């Protein structure tokens, strides 16, 4: 059964929310494992009489990131959910463990960044750069250990690698994120680096269910790798 390969967090009509594992791509070329492939396989198994499966992917999480994601199994619902993301009506909250002590303990990070075309990365640029896009997030420190800070982050904008880049540019890369200069390992160190996760987790999503019109908040449990961090109690 494929139920075990997809952790469903919420399901109502054409709306489906699942927990994306770290190290798994949201989408991938044909023949490569991805969360999209797993969900489509699950839906096909549930309804073997249907010749094809429709699944919309209104948003994405980076491959090394875990957390809650919303999918739609009908076009009308997909359009309504996508509009919520486009209009920034979906409240996205992340948990991150980053290197060092973040100061002040709470605040707002505002930068201008651009996606580096032809490469799977982003960079901070001056505001006047022709490709600059404003990036804003709000954070508060939930706890600290001797070597890192545990942050709760709410995104105001949604740029490529936004949290990872904004944190790293301030000297606080996400644990395990060697791509942006992280020096502290996190989770299982798979031989295939693409399978490695980082300490960034899409903790919750709040959105309006396209069928019921009710506001739904989805909370994603932490992956097992976080247990090794010995996080302190929330301040």
Residue pairs with C-beta under 8 A, 6 or more apart in sequence:
1 45
2 38
2 41
2 42
2 45
3 42
5 38
5 41
5 42
6 18
6 35
6 38
6 39
6 42
7 18
7 19
7 21
8 16
8 17
8 18
9 17
9 18
9 19
9 68
9 218
9 219
9 220
10 16
10 17
10 216
10 218
11 17
12 209
12 211
12 212
12 216
13 74
13 77
13 209
13 210
13 211
13 212
14 72
14 73
14 74
14 76
14 77
14 78
14 210
14 211
15 70
15 71
15 72
15 73
15 77
15 81
15 209
15 210
15 211
15 216
16 39
16 70
16 71
16 72
16 73
17 68
17 69
17 70
17 71
17 205
17 216
17 218
18 35
18 39
18 68
18 69
18 71
19 66
19 67
19 68
19 69
19 220
19 221
20 26
20 35
20 61
20 65
20 66
20 67
20 68
20 69
20 202
21 35
21 66
21 197
21 223
22 64
22 65
22 66
22 187
22 196
22 197
22 198
22 223
22 225
23 63
23 64
23 190
23 194
23 195
23 196
23 197
24 33
24 34
24 35
24 38
24 63
25 32
25 33
25 34
25 35
25 63
26 34
26 35
26 36
26 57
26 60
26 61
26 63
26 69
27 34
27 35
27 36
27 57
27 60
28 34
28 36
28 37
35 69
36 55
36 57
39 55
39 71
40 53
40 55
43 53
43 55
43 73
44 50
44 53
47 53
53 73
54 73
54 74
54 75
55 71
55 72
55 73
56 71
56 72
56 73
56 75
56 77
56 78
56 81
56 82
57 71
58 70
58 71
58 72
58 78
58 81
58 82
58 85
59 69
59 70
59 85
59 90
59 158
60 69
61 67
61 69
61 202
62 161
62 164
62 200
63 194
64 176
64 177
64 196
64 197
64 198
64 200
65 197
65 198
65 200
65 201
65 202
66 197
66 200
66 201
66 202
66 220
66 222
66 223
67 94
67 200
67 201
67 202
67 203
67 220
68 202
68 203
68 204
68 205
68 218
68 219
68 220
69 202
69 205
70 81
70 90
70 205
70 207
70 218
72 78
72 81
72 210
76 210
77 210
77 211
80 208
80 210
81 207
81 210
83 89
84 90
84 207
84 208
85 158
88 156
88 157
88 158
89 207
89 208
90 205
90 206
90 207
91 154
91 204
91 205
91 206
91 207
91 217
92 154
92 155
92 158
92 202
92 204
92 205
93 152
93 153
93 154
93 202
93 203
93 204
93 205
94 152
94 153
94 154
94 155
94 163
94 200
94 201
94 202
94 203
95 142
95 150
95 151
95 152
95 153
95 200
95 201
95 203
95 222
96 150
96 151
96 153
96 163
96 167
96 174
96 199
96 200
96 201
97 148
97 149
97 150
97 151
97 174
97 175
97 186
97 199
97 226
97 229
97 231
98 148
98 149
98 151
98 167
98 172
98 173
98 174
98 175
98 199
99 147
99 148
99 171
99 172
99 173
99 174
99 175
99 182
99 183
99 184
100 147
100 148
100 149
100 171
100 172
101 144
101 149
102 139
102 141
102 149
102 151
102 170
102 172
105 140
105 141
106 139
106 140
106 141
107 138
107 139
108 136
108 137
108 138
108 139
109 135
109 136
109 137
109 139
109 166
109 170
110 134
110 135
110 136
111 124
111 134
111 135
111 165
111 166
111 169
112 124
112 125
112 126
112 127
112 129
112 132
112 133
112 134
112 135
113 122
113 123
113 124
113 125
113 132
113 133
113 135
113 159
113 160
113 162
113 165
113 166
114 122
114 123
114 125
114 129
114 131
114 132
114 133
115 121
115 122
115 131
115 159
115 160
116 122
116 123
121 160
121 161
121 179
122 159
122 160
122 161
122 162
122 165
123 165
124 165
124 166
124 169
125 131
125 132
126 132
127 134
133 157
133 159
134 157
135 157
135 159
135 162
135 165
135 166
136 155
136 156
136 157
137 153
137 154
137 155
137 156
137 157
137 162
137 163
137 166
138 153
138 154
138 156
139 151
139 152
139 153
139 154
140 151
140 152
141 149
141 150
141 151
141 235
142 150
142 151
142 152
142 231
142 234
142 235
143 149
143 150
143 231
143 232
143 233
143 234
143 235
144 150
144 232
145 229
145 230
145 231
145 232
147 184
148 175
148 184
148 229
149 172
150 229
150 231
150 232
151 167
152 203
153 163
155 162
155 163
159 165
161 180
163 174
163 200
164 173
164 174
164 177
164 179
164 180
164 198
164 200
165 180
167 173
167 174
167 180
168 174
168 177
168 180
168 181
168 182
173 180
173 181
173 182
173 183
174 180
174 182
174 198
174 199
174 200
175 182
175 184
175 185
175 186
175 198
175 199
175 229
176 182
176 184
176 185
176 186
176 187
176 196
176 197
176 198
176 199
177 198
177 199
177 200
178 193
182 198
186 196
186 197
186 198
186 199
186 225
187 196
187 197
187 198
187 199
187 223
187 225
187 228
188 195
188 196
188 197
188 225
189 196
190 196
197 223
197 225
199 225
199 226
199 229
201 220
201 222
201 223
201 226
202 220
203 219
203 220
204 217
204 218
204 219
204 220
205 217
205 218
206 215
206 216
206 217
206 218
207 215
207 216
208 214
208 215
208 216
209 215
209 216
